[in-house]
Amino acid sequence: MTRLTKKRIMAISGTTLCGCSVGILQDSSLGLDPFSCFVTGIANIFGSSYGTFYLIVTSILLLVVIFLKRNYLGYTTLANLLLTGIIADYTLAFLNGFVKAPTYLIRIILLLSGLGLMCLAASLYFTAALGVSAYDAIALISADKYRALPFKYHRVITDGFCVTIGLIFGATVGIGTLITAFFMGPMIQWFNNHISEPLLR
């Protein structure tokens, strides 16, 4: 198997797992990652599904990125646009049918499982280096333009904006949101060291 084929498989696998993780976090009702908060809030305004508005919002961001700095786009960007929202909706529908009225313990298990899958997913498609999601690209472009602030502060600003909009329009903001904001970096690095980078060798 060539290195490029491995990268493409990792990118698709990462995107698929990302969609699954969002559906799992939605079912836990203990907090979503910042961008999912934003999309859920916007979907709530129109009474529509997460998947529909994930595609719409991400498409708009994609146009912005194409106009500003298209070198951040690639294979993963397209996979993320087309698959993540749909997979999230199907995962949530499956869990709703499989586990009705989950107990708090089940919700905690769902939260931890969703966060673990999300970090593994991010590790896989970051390591594949075939582009980033349109949302990830926005903070990267901002950091390139305004270099006085490190990238992490640009990401905090974009995440904070998304959480605020999501909270205003009824998205679930909770412990899961805080964990994704403060602990995803170290968790992704662990997956990089122990899974993603060895897979690529």
C-alpha positions as a printed NumPy array, in Angstrom:
array([[  0.   ,   0.   ,   0.   ],
       [  1.427,   3.389,  -0.978],
       [  1.861,   6.212,   1.52 ],
       [ -0.752,   8.333,  -0.326],
       [ -3.31 ,   5.502,  -0.156],
       [ -2.674,   5.176,   3.576],
       [ -3.215,   8.912,   3.973],
       [ -6.5  ,   8.804,   2.067],
       [ -7.778,   5.88 ,   4.156],
       [ -6.794,   7.749,   7.325],
       [ -8.554,  10.909,   6.112],
       [-11.794,   9.046,   5.309],
       [-11.622,   7.048,   8.552],
       [-11.018,  10.212,  10.553],
       [-13.93 ,  11.999,   8.905],
       [-16.259,   9.029,   9.502],
       [-15.259,   8.765,  13.165],
       [-15.698,  12.523,  13.559],
       [-19.308,  12.268,  12.372],
       [-19.94 ,   9.325,  14.714],
       [-18.442,  11.228,  17.65 ],
       [-20.71 ,  14.236,  17.087],
       [-23.797,  11.985,  17.062],
       [-22.64 ,  10.288,  20.267],
       [-22.01 ,  13.623,  21.999],
       [-25.44 ,  14.865,  20.921],
       [-27.037,  11.782,  22.465],
       [-25.134,  12.257,  25.736],
       [-26.649,  15.771,  26.146],
       [-23.595,  16.739,  28.19 ],
       [-22.058,  19.244,  25.805],
       [-20.875,  19.463,  22.214],
       [-17.617,  20.64 ,  20.702],
       [-17.666,  24.378,  19.808],
       [-18.373,  24.068,  16.081],
       [-21.118,  21.494,  16.644],
       [-22.652,  23.921,  19.171],
       [-22.716,  26.594,  16.482],
       [-24.22 ,  24.359,  13.8  ],
       [-26.809,  22.952,  16.216],
       [-27.808,  26.473,  17.261],
       [-28.264,  27.564,  13.65 ],
       [-30.218,  24.376,  12.866],
       [-32.479,  25.087,  15.854],
       [-33.357,  28.503,  14.426],
       [-34.743,  26.87 ,  11.285],
       [-36.078,  23.713,  12.945],
       [-33.871,  21.543,  10.757],
       [-31.364,  18.727,  11.226],
       [-27.71 ,  19.035,  12.193],
       [-26.626,  17.313,   8.977],
       [-28.459,  19.756,   6.73 ],
       [-27.001,  22.83 ,   8.376],
       [-23.553,  21.292,   8.764],
       [-23.453,  21.08 ,   4.971],
       [-24.77 ,  24.646,   4.544],
       [-22.5  ,  26.293,   7.156],
       [-19.421,  24.357,   6.068],
       [-20.08 ,  25.216,   2.403],
       [-20.218,  28.925,   3.27 ],
       [-16.957,  28.662,   5.246],
       [-15.417,  26.744,   2.357],
       [-16.184,  29.611,  -0.025],
       [-14.541,  32.029,   2.418],
       [-11.433,  29.826,   2.628],
       [-11.245,  29.457,  -1.169],
       [-11.303,  33.236,  -1.458],
       [ -8.751,  33.879,   1.325],
       [ -6.269,  30.993,   1.321],
       [ -7.104,  27.814,  -0.534],
       [ -3.833,  25.997,   0.276],
       [ -5.426,  24.682,   3.485],
       [ -7.985,  22.743,   1.459],
       [ -7.616,  19.185,   0.257],
       [ -8.992,  15.65 ,   0.234],
       [ -9.983,  15.803,   3.899],
       [-11.841,  19.093,   3.396],
       [-14.152,  17.551,   0.806],
       [-14.689,  14.38 ,   2.849],
       [-15.489,  16.483,   5.907],
       [-17.993,  18.599,   3.968],
       [-19.879,  15.662,   2.465],
       [-19.783,  13.041,   5.229],
       [-19.566,  14.475,   8.744],
       [-23.058,  15.964,   9.102],
       [-24.839,  13.005,   7.501],
       [-22.96 ,  10.462,   9.629],
       [-23.691,  12.496,  12.779],
       [-27.451,  12.449,  12.025],
       [-27.481,   8.693,  11.355],
       [-25.454,   7.965,  14.485],
       [-27.808,  10.024,  16.652],
       [-30.883,   8.351,  15.106],
       [-29.385,   4.904,  15.74 ],
       [-28.57 ,   5.699,  19.371],
       [-32.022,   7.215,  19.969],
       [-33.609,   4.   ,  18.737],
       [-31.176,   1.745,  20.583],
       [-31.014,   3.483,  23.975],
       [-34.179,   5.306,  24.98 ],
       [-33.997,   7.661,  28.012],
       [-30.361,   6.851,  28.911],
       [-29.378,   7.026,  32.57 ],
       [-26.775,   9.536,  33.735],
       [-24.152,   6.758,  33.84 ],
       [-24.91 ,   5.853,  30.208],
       [-24.676,   9.526,  29.262],
       [-21.23 ,   9.763,  30.904],
       [-20.106,   6.67 ,  28.969],
       [-21.43 ,   8.219,  25.751],
       [-19.619,  11.477,  26.534],
       [-16.275,   9.783,  27.143],
       [-16.688,   7.541,  24.091],
       [-17.601,  10.501,  21.887],
       [-14.658,  12.572,  23.088],
       [-12.246,   9.685,  22.596],
       [-13.506,   9.067,  19.053],
       [-13.333,  12.774,  18.236],
       [ -9.683,  12.992,  19.313],
       [ -8.78 ,   9.834,  17.392],
       [-10.597,  11.2  ,  14.334],
       [ -8.755,  14.524,  14.502],
       [ -5.433,  12.718,  14.953],
       [ -6.032,  10.552,  11.879],
       [ -6.908,  13.351,   9.486],
       [ -4.352,  15.818,  10.891],
       [ -1.611,  13.196,  10.464],
       [ -2.82 ,  12.39 ,   6.954],
       [ -2.134,  16.073,   6.108],
       [ -4.487,  16.148,   3.121],
       [ -6.223,  19.366,   4.08 ],
       [ -8.26 ,  20.486,   7.076],
       [-11.939,  21.203,   7.635],
       [-13.209,  24.598,   6.526],
       [-13.779,  25.546,  10.18 ],
       [-10.209,  24.607,  11.188],
       [ -8.91 ,  26.663,   8.265],
       [-10.577,  29.865,   9.531],
       [ -8.439,  29.988,  12.697],
       [ -5.324,  29.057,  10.706],
       [ -5.933,  31.877,   8.216],
       [ -6.555,  34.338,  11.046],
       [ -3.304,  33.276,  12.73 ],
       [ -1.408,  33.761,   9.446],
       [ -2.796,  37.272,   9.028],
       [ -2.5  ,  38.483,  12.635],
       [  0.755,  36.966,  13.828],
       [  0.937,  39.009,  17.026],
       [ -1.249,  36.362,  18.663],
       [ -0.342,  32.642,  18.701],
       [ -2.667,  30.241,  16.889],
       [ -4.217,  28.929,  20.113],
       [ -5.709,  32.36 ,  20.857],
       [ -7.244,  32.59 ,  17.387],
       [ -8.79 ,  29.172,  17.987],
       [-10.099,  30.269,  21.382],
       [-11.77 ,  33.275,  19.715],
       [-13.448,  31.199,  16.984],
       [-14.484,  28.511,  19.482],
       [-15.818,  31.127,  21.909],
       [-17.901,  32.72 ,  19.171],
       [-19.346,  29.347,  18.173],
       [-20.203,  28.37 ,  21.747],
       [-21.88 ,  31.742,  22.359],
       [-24.093,  31.442,  19.263],
       [-24.915,  27.834,  20.08 ],
       [-25.825,  28.693,  23.666],
       [-28.095,  31.557,  22.583],
       [-30.027,  29.289,  20.229],
       [-30.442,  26.237,  22.419],
       [-27.441,  23.998,  21.727],
       [-26.231,  21.872,  24.642],
       [-23.214,  23.474,  26.301],
       [-21.777,  21.511,  29.21 ],
       [-18.841,  19.549,  30.541],
       [-18.199,  18.038,  27.094],
       [-17.746,  21.52 ,  25.664],
       [-15.218,  22.423,  28.369],
       [-13.285,  19.182,  27.88 ],
       [-13.032,  19.681,  24.111],
       [-11.873,  23.266,  24.66 ],
       [ -9.103,  22.452,  27.152],
       [ -8.052,  18.794,  26.753],
       [ -8.373,  17.855,  23.078],
       [ -4.838,  18.997,  22.254],
       [ -3.03 ,  16.588,  24.626],
       [ -5.429,  13.756,  23.755],
       [ -4.875,  14.234,  20.016],
       [ -1.11 ,  14.246,  20.588],
       [ -1.37 ,  10.923,  22.446],
       [ -3.242,   9.377,  19.504],
       [ -0.654,  10.871,  17.121],
       [  2.202,   9.213,  19.008],
       [  0.6  ,   5.819,  19.592],
       [ -1.728,   5.244,  16.626],
       [ -1.732,   7.675,  13.694],
       [  1.987,   8.198,  13.144],
       [  2.828,   4.453,  13.515],
       [  0.061,   3.654,  11.   ],
       [  1.664,   5.977,   8.458],
       [  5.134,   4.486,   8.769]])
